[in-house]
Each structure stands twice: as structure tokens, then as C-alpha cells.
Amino acid sequence: MSLEPDGTTPQPAVVVPTVTHPHMHCDFEPDYAIQRYSSGAGFWRTWDCAYTRVEADNLLAYYKKRYGQRCEWRLAKIIYG
């Protein structure tokens, strides 16, 4: 019995966009931002924040479920500088 490769290629990792924010020098520095696309302004606005990826995924799922197709949502990683 021999094992042959199945010919599938691994799926590319989902790239999470980044957002820069100045250091706040306090305990409130979350790692993830939930953003909503503002079509009138033409850019992404930060709507909510989360400390962990699990919290961020749950918030993102909630907003997508609540607002449905009316809004476009995404998750972004916050980089402090």
C-alpha cells in the first residue's frame, strides 16, 4: 500500500487588515477592531473593539447577523505606534 499526494493545495491564510492607532498609555488597548464600511465617506470606520480574537469574531458575527446585507463589516488588527 502506498500513499500518494491528494493533489490539493492548502488554502491561503486569511489576511486580517491592520489599523494604526497611537498608544493610549492606559489599560484600554484592545487588539482587534470591528469596522463598518461607510459608503458615503468611502472608508472603513471603527465601530467596536475587542481584546481577543474570539471576542472579535463573536462581535463580528453579531453585527453581520443584526444588520444583514445593509452594512459591510470586517475585522482589523490594531497596531499601536
PyMOL commands that set and color helices and strands:
alter all, ss='L'
color gray80, all
select helices_A, chain A and resi 53-70
alter helices_A, ss='H'
color red, helices_A
select strands_A, chain A and resi 18-21+32-38+43-50+73-80
alter strands_A, ss='S'
color yellow, strands_A
deselect
rebuild
show_as cartoon
